[in-house]
């Protein structure tokens, strides 16, 4: 259509009650909820494409999707859309981009935060992994997190997608810190992420913090790309997508 324009939708969502970003049959997804709201607002079917998939229960503090619409949007579109969307999804802004811009494939850097709290706290439980069962050695966890930057192959720390078979990515940051007493934040940035990668890394860090997995065992597994003992997938609720970078957007926009 001659008047078709591409827009970026910048949004945030609480993933607690969603099956993840992507549309799923007979389940409520973030993508499907936004598409339904746009369809209601513009009275014809609307489709959007997200910057990436998030699993069931994972949150996004900052997320982008692109949307093709025939026409110019007025200044009230965000207000109108937010009035239709549930409180768990908020649209921050919608702005026009070049037709070739793609929210998924043009992203050059993604950053996730994973939160862990070690004292029972009802106000954090939906957005942080409550882990009051064992004392964690933060010094050992921090060392392992930093050493991940030495690697580009992550077969021991992913659920392998047999169809795509990808095991490599480039890490830009990997660190864990105590942000207040009994409350920890793991930060990881990469050009892309592999299936279950961040949650498996956190599971590994917790084992190291409990001294159930040694740093030497971790290094041997990463160097030889062999499975790690006992590793568990950390719960989804502690994981937040917090930042996406694009070469054509300035930092103020993001």
Secondary structure, DSSP 8 states (H G I E B T S, - for coil): -TTEEEEEEEEEE--TTSS-SS-BTTB--HHHHHHHHHHHHHTS---EEESS---TT-EEEEEEEEEEEES---TTHHHHHHHHS-TTEEEEEEEEE-TT--TTTTEEEEEEEEEEESS--TTTTTTSEE--SS---HHHHHHHHHHGGG-SB-GGGS---TTT---B--EEEEEEEEEETTEEEEEEEES---TTHHHHHHHHHHHHHTTSS-HHHHHHHHHHT---TT-----GGGEEEEEEEETTS-TTT-
